[in-house]
Amino acid sequence: MSRTILVVEDEPTVLETLAYNLEQDGYRVVTATDGRVGIQRFREESPDLVILDLMLPEISGTEVCRIIRQESAVPILMLTAKDSEIDKVVGLELGADDYVTKPFGLRELQARIHALFRRSEARLTVPAPPVVDLGPVQVDLAGHRLLRDGESLPVRPKAFELLAFLIRHPGQVFNREQLLEHVWGYAYAGETRTVDVHVHSLRNLVEDDPAEPRYLHTVRGVGYVFRRPS
Ligand code: CA
């Protein structure tokens, strides 16, 4: 059975090009041209992946993303019109899994889609690992949750995956390109600050003092490493 992708995009040429190429790739494509219909279609079709434009009529892409994320863990790929919007996407607690900036190449988009599907499948097939105790915060690797006193902490899916990856490789130093490659599934020059933004938000969640991290250490001139305090 082919996977269904929901594309929510108000620019007809972008929508048509995307739909055409995704269908050529063997996906079933459902479309919407505004946020309100996008949410309707999402509920009717239960797609396997959502491609969501940031600037939409009726209900904005950010709001659509938030609503979908409340209802589902479906992979969400955001489309942004300009580089300056990326900060918005990454900075807001939107819950989107990835983004591309317009104009984008179809091959780049395909690579992102494949990576998102690979990861959502890996998530389903990995046997339940233990809960890792980081002082006051517990990392539930199987449940993709951060817990403090039994309460779930809000964490973006990508930030969680980054934390889980570093925890699974304790003491191993990774540079930003390697982390992009392992966690995001690609490594494009110039996007490495995404890693910094996510490490910053993780420190705010798991460290008592984010300025003096006990677990998520910066290795100057190299990258990041997870270490337990000795
Ligand atoms: Ca738009």
Residues whose N, C-alpha, C, O or C-beta is under 5 A from the ligand:
A	BS01	CA	D10 D53 M55 L56
